[in-house]
Amino acid sequence: MKTSLRCALLGFLLGHLGFAWAQSAPVDATPKSPAQSLSCLQQPSEPLKFPERDKLDHGWGMIRVQLFFEKADAKPRVEVLANTAREDMQDLVFRRLAQYRLPCLTAEDGVVNAVQEFNFNNTDREPLPIGDGEPKAEVCIVMPRKGVDGAYLTSRKGGHLMLAIIFDGEDSKPANVKVLYSTGYREFERAAVRYANEYRMPCRSTGAKTYVLQQAFFFQPDGASRYGFKREAFGLGEFLGMTKGARELEANFDLNTMNCPFKVNYRLYGPNLPNEVSTGGKPDPNRAAFLQWLSERQIAFENEQQARDLWGSTLQIKVPCGVLKLERESAATSAAPANGKF
């Protein structure tokens, strides 16, 4: 039976799309040749498109590669530096790179290398801000070229699990993998653990701190109908209206004191795991109580399948300025917001 597998990663910062030269100190001030500046680079003109599987496919992924141009009439040699993209995204990238040529390359240029990053995103969620001046961990996850092997999985209901992937050794060593949560489908669990054991972090330096990545895996029989969100960005009032006991909510938050407006990414894992909320950037203590309250809200699922299919999904909540005051049996605010509407 064919299967459909998807995964979601937490804690990645996606960068720009473009070329960056790999330089070493001291910087060579000699003017670059046409080949060294990539001014004659030949590449496909059409942009990459997201490989949508269905109308509910809101996936994303990133792949960063280093290119080595060794001959003027040959495709570059490719080394993967980081990858969180699924297999069909990688296929598009590698087919594109196979068409690259550097016709002005000469023997005097030697081997010309450059770095390019590709980002895929099929969601109406907007990027969250990146913190300024915060220490950055060495993050360069390289996932296997192929996805989780699901050819032999036979469950008709599917399943999901959460893994902790722990990098605490040298870059060449496999990660340690622990199962944090599982719906109990052992064959899928073992397949996902084997897959995660192949992850590498080639940029880890000697003595680097332990890095832990949480990853959610989803298994669904191919062709099976599934629930999904048609859109993933909602106003605060819209989101609260989707939660359990919406008319019984009680809250009193002055959003004007929280550097409003702002956006919150809400990844739903309840009720078996805590839901995760993030705003990006440097943590703002003024928002702490509100974010904790928001993470405790549970989506009001219609049935068990809906809860299973939507587990691990990420919604974005647009938080305006104003006062959020909710009283039991009323999901409406008692005061109009200063800016915007709930």
C-alpha positions as CSV (number, residue, x, y, z in Angstrom):
1,M,0.0,0.0,0.0
2,K,1.3,3.4,-0.9
3,T,1.6,5.9,2.0
4,S,1.8,9.6,2.5
5,L,4.3,10.8,5.0
6,R,4.9,14.3,6.2
7,C,6.9,15.9,8.9
8,A,7.2,19.2,10.7
9,L,10.4,20.6,12.3
10,L,10.6,23.1,15.0
11,G,13.2,25.8,15.6
12,F,14.6,26.7,12.1
13,L,15.4,30.2,10.9
14,L,14.9,30.4,7.1
15,G,17.2,32.7,5.2
16,H,17.3,34.4,1.8
17,L,17.5,32.9,-1.6
18,G,20.7,33.8,-3.4
19,F,24.4,33.2,-3.8
20,A,27.0,33.8,-1.1
21,W,30.7,33.5,-1.6
22,A,32.6,31.1,0.7
23,Q,35.5,33.3,1.8
24,S,38.5,32.7,4.1
25,A,40.7,35.2,5.9
26,P,42.6,37.2,4.8
27,V,40.2,38.6,2.2
28,D,41.7,38.7,-1.3
29,A,41.3,42.1,-2.8
30,T,42.1,40.9,-6.3
31,P,39.2,41.7,-8.7
32,K,37.2,38.7,-9.5
33,S,37.1,37.2,-12.9
34,P,33.7,36.9,-14.7
35,A,33.5,33.2,-13.7
36,Q,34.5,34.0,-10.1
37,S,31.8,36.6,-9.9
38,L,29.2,34.3,-11.5
39,S,28.4,37.0,-14.1
40,C,28.1,34.4,-16.9
41,L,26.1,31.9,-14.9
42,Q,23.5,30.1,-17.0
43,Q,20.5,28.9,-15.1
44,P,16.7,28.3,-15.8
45,S,14.7,31.5,-15.9
46,E,11.5,30.1,-14.6
47,P,11.1,30.3,-10.7
48,L,10.7,27.2,-8.7
49,K,7.1,26.3,-7.7
50,F,5.9,24.6,-4.6
51,P,5.2,20.9,-5.4
52,E,1.7,21.0,-4.0
53,R,0.3,17.5,-3.3
54,D,-3.2,18.6,-2.7
55,K,-5.2,21.8,-1.8
56,L,-4.5,21.2,1.9
57,D,-0.7,20.9,1.5
58,H,0.8,23.7,3.6
59,G,4.2,22.3,3.8
60,W,7.6,24.1,3.8
61,G,11.2,23.2,3.6
62,M,14.7,24.6,3.0
63,I,17.8,23.2,1.3
64,R,21.2,24.9,1.2
65,V,23.8,23.6,-1.2
66,Q,27.4,24.4,-2.1
67,L,28.2,24.4,-5.8
68,F,31.6,23.5,-7.3
69,F,32.1,24.6,-10.9
70,E,35.0,22.6,-12.3
71,K,34.4,22.7,-16.1
72,A,32.8,25.4,-18.3
73,D,30.5,23.0,-20.1
74,A,29.5,20.7,-17.2
75,K,27.0,20.9,-14.3
76,P,28.4,21.8,-10.9
77,R,29.2,19.3,-8.3
78,V,26.7,19.7,-5.4
79,E,27.3,19.3,-1.7
80,V,24.3,19.6,0.6
81,L,25.1,21.8,3.6
82,A,21.6,21.9,5.2
83,N,18.3,20.3,4.3
84,T,14.8,20.3,5.8
85,A,13.0,19.9,2.5
86,R,11.0,16.8,1.7
87,E,11.9,14.6,-1.2
88,D,9.8,16.2,-4.0
89,M,11.2,19.6,-3.1
90,Q,14.8,18.2,-3.3
91,D,14.0,16.7,-6.7
92,L,13.0,20.1,-8.1
93,V,16.2,21.7,-6.7
94,F,18.6,19.0,-8.1
95,R,16.9,19.0,-11.5
96,R,17.4,22.8,-11.6
97,L,21.0,22.7,-10.5
98,A,21.8,20.1,-13.2
99,Q,21.1,22.8,-15.8
100,Y,23.6,25.3,-14.3
101,R,26.6,26.1,-16.5
102,L,29.5,28.6,-16.1
103,P,30.7,29.0,-19.7
104,C,33.3,31.7,-19.0
105,L,35.2,29.4,-16.6
106,T,38.9,29.1,-17.5
107,A,41.8,27.1,-16.2
108,E,43.1,30.2,-14.4
109,D,39.9,30.4,-12.3
110,G,40.4,26.9,-10.8
111,V,37.3,25.6,-9.1
112,V,34.7,28.2,-8.5
113,N,32.3,27.6,-5.6
114,A,29.2,29.3,-4.3
115,V,26.4,28.7,-1.9
116,Q,22.7,28.9,-2.8
117,E,19.7,28.4,-0.5
118,F,16.2,27.4,-1.7
119,N,13.1,27.9,0.4
120,F,9.7,26.4,-0.2
121,N,6.6,27.8,1.5
122,N,2.9,27.2,0.8
123,T,1.1,28.9,3.6
124,D,-0.5,32.3,4.3
125,R,1.4,32.5,7.6
126,E,4.0,35.3,7.6
127,P,7.6,34.9,8.8
128,L,8.1,35.8,12.4
129,P,10.8,38.3,13.3
130,I,14.4,37.1,14.0
131,G,15.9,38.2,17.3
132,D,18.7,40.8,17.1
133,G,21.9,40.3,19.0
134,E,21.0,36.9,20.3
135,P,23.5,34.1,20.2
136,K,22.9,31.7,17.3
137,A,23.3,28.0,17.7
138,E,25.2,26.2,15.0
139,V,22.2,24.7,13.1
140,C,22.8,22.9,9.8
141,I,20.6,19.9,9.9
142,V,21.1,17.6,6.9
143,M,18.2,15.2,6.5
144,P,18.4,12.0,4.3
145,R,17.9,12.4,0.6
146,K,14.8,10.1,0.7
147,G,11.9,10.4,3.0
148,V,10.7,7.9,5.6
149,D,10.4,4.4,4.1
150,G,6.7,3.7,4.4
151,A,6.3,1.1,1.7
152,Y,5.5,-1.7,4.2
153,L,3.2,0.3,6.6
154,T,-0.3,-1.1,6.6
155,S,-2.3,0.8,9.1
156,R,-5.6,2.2,7.8
157,K,-5.9,4.9,10.4
158,G,-2.4,6.4,10.2
159,G,-0.6,7.8,13.2
160,H,1.8,10.4,14.5
161,L,4.6,10.8,17.0
162,M,7.0,13.3,18.4
163,L,10.8,12.7,18.5
164,A,13.6,14.4,20.3
165,I,16.7,14.3,18.0
166,I,19.7,15.1,20.1
167,F,23.1,16.1,18.7
168,D,25.7,15.8,21.4
169,G,28.7,14.2,19.6
170,E,30.9,15.0,16.7
171,D,29.4,16.0,13.3
172,S,30.0,12.6,11.8
173,K,28.1,10.7,14.6
174,P,24.4,9.8,14.4
175,A,22.0,11.8,16.6
176,N,20.5,10.2,19.7
177,V,16.7,9.8,19.2
178,K,14.1,9.5,21.8
179,V,10.3,9.1,21.4
180,L,8.4,11.8,23.3
181,Y,5.0,10.8,22.2
182,S,3.4,8.2,19.9
183,T,-0.1,7.1,19.0
184,G,1.3,3.5,19.3
185,Y,1.8,2.4,15.7
186,R,5.1,0.6,16.3
187,E,6.1,0.0,12.7
188,F,5.8,3.7,11.9
189,E,7.6,4.6,15.1
190,R,10.6,2.3,14.3
191,A,10.7,3.6,10.7
192,A,10.8,7.3,11.8
193,V,13.5,6.6,14.4
194,R,15.7,4.9,11.8
195,Y,15.2,7.9,9.6
196,A,16.1,10.4,12.3
197,N,19.2,8.4,13.2
198,E,20.6,9.4,9.8
199,Y,20.4,13.2,10.5
200,R,23.7,15.0,10.7
201,M,25.0,18.4,11.7
202,P,28.2,18.9,9.7
203,C,28.7,22.5,11.0
204,R,29.1,21.4,14.6
205,S,32.4,22.4,16.0
206,T,34.4,20.5,18.7
207,G,32.9,21.2,22.1
208,A,29.7,22.6,20.8
209,K,26.7,22.6,23.2
210,T,24.1,19.8,22.9
211,Y,21.4,20.8,20.4
212,V,18.0,19.2,20.6
213,L,15.5,19.2,17.8
214,Q,11.9,18.2,18.2
215,Q,10.2,16.8,15.2
216,A,6.7,15.7,14.6
217,F,6.0,12.9,12.1
218,F,2.7,12.1,10.5
219,F,1.6,8.9,8.7
220,Q,-1.5,8.7,6.6
221,P,-2.5,5.9,4.1
222,D,-2.2,7.2,0.5
223,G,-5.6,8.2,-0.9
224,A,-7.3,8.5,2.4
225,S,-9.5,11.5,2.9
226,R,-8.1,13.9,5.6
227,Y,-9.0,17.1,7.3
228,G,-6.9,20.2,6.9
229,F,-7.0,24.0,7.4
230,K,-7.8,25.8,4.1
231,R,-5.9,28.8,5.6
232,E,-3.5,29.1,8.5
233,A,-3.7,32.8,9.5
234,F,-6.5,34.0,11.7
235,G,-7.4,37.0,13.7
236,L,-7.4,36.6,17.5
237,G,-11.2,36.6,17.7
238,E,-11.5,34.0,14.9
239,F,-9.0,31.7,16.6
240,L,-10.7,31.9,20.0
241,G,-14.0,31.1,18.3
242,M,-12.5,27.8,17.1
243,T,-11.5,26.7,20.7
244,K,-13.2,24.5,23.2
245,G,-15.6,26.3,25.5
246,A,-15.3,29.5,23.5
247,R,-18.4,31.0,25.2
248,E,-17.1,30.2,28.6
249,L,-13.7,31.8,28.3
250,E,-12.5,34.3,30.9
251,A,-9.6,36.7,30.3
252,N,-8.5,40.2,30.9
253,F,-5.4,41.2,29.0
254,D,-4.3,44.7,28.0
255,L,-2.7,44.0,24.7
256,N,-1.6,47.7,24.4
257,T,1.2,46.9,26.9
258,M,2.6,44.1,24.8
259,N,4.3,45.9,21.9
260,C,1.2,45.3,19.8
261,P,0.3,44.4,17.2
262,F,2.1,41.1,16.8
263,K,1.8,37.6,15.4
264,V,1.8,34.3,17.3
265,N,2.5,30.9,15.7
266,Y,0.4,28.3,17.5
267,R,1.3,24.6,16.9
268,L,-1.4,22.3,18.2
269,Y,-0.4,19.1,20.0
270,G,-3.1,18.9,22.7
271,P,-4.4,17.4,24.7
272,N,-1.5,14.8,25.0
273,L,1.3,17.3,24.6
274,P,1.5,21.0,25.4
275,N,0.6,23.3,22.5
276,E,3.5,25.5,21.4
277,V,3.4,29.2,20.9
278,S,6.1,31.5,19.5
279,T,6.4,35.1,18.4
280,G,9.9,35.2,17.1
281,G,12.5,37.7,18.0
282,K,13.7,38.4,21.5
283,P,11.2,37.1,24.2
284,D,9.0,39.9,25.6
285,P,8.1,39.3,29.3
286,N,5.1,41.6,28.9
287,R,3.5,38.9,26.7
288,A,4.4,35.9,28.9
289,A,1.1,35.5,30.7
290,F,-1.0,36.0,27.6
291,L,1.1,33.5,25.6
292,Q,0.8,30.9,28.3
293,W,-3.0,31.4,28.3
294,L,-3.1,31.2,24.5
295,S,-1.1,27.9,24.6
296,E,-3.7,26.4,26.9
297,R,-6.5,26.9,24.5
298,Q,-7.6,23.7,22.7
299,I,-9.1,23.5,19.3
300,A,-12.7,22.2,19.3
301,F,-12.4,19.1,17.1
302,E,-15.6,17.6,15.6
303,N,-14.4,14.0,15.8
304,E,-11.4,11.8,16.4
305,Q,-10.2,11.7,12.8
306,Q,-10.2,15.5,12.7
307,A,-8.1,15.7,15.9
308,R,-5.7,13.1,14.5
309,D,-5.3,14.7,11.1
310,L,-4.8,18.3,12.4
311,W,-2.3,17.2,15.1
312,G,0.9,19.1,14.6
313,S,-0.6,21.8,12.4
314,T,0.6,25.4,12.8
315,L,-1.8,28.4,12.8
316,Q,-0.8,32.0,12.9
317,I,-2.8,34.3,15.2
318,K,-2.8,38.0,14.4
319,V,-3.0,39.8,17.8
320,P,-4.1,43.5,17.5
321,C,-3.9,46.3,20.0
322,G,-6.7,46.8,22.5
323,V,-8.1,45.2,25.6
324,L,-9.1,41.5,25.5
325,K,-11.7,41.1,28.2
326,L,-13.8,37.9,28.1
327,E,-16.4,36.9,30.6
328,R,-18.2,33.6,31.0
329,E,-20.8,32.9,28.4
330,S,-19.5,35.7,26.2
331,A,-16.7,35.3,23.6
332,A,-16.9,39.0,22.8
333,T,-14.6,41.7,24.1
334,S,-16.1,44.2,26.5
335,A,-14.1,47.1,25.2
336,A,-13.3,48.1,21.6
337,P,-9.6,47.7,20.7
338,A,-7.5,50.8,20.3
339,N,-6.4,49.6,16.8
340,G,-8.1,47.0,14.7
341,K,-10.9,44.7,15.7
342,F,-11.0,41.3,17.4
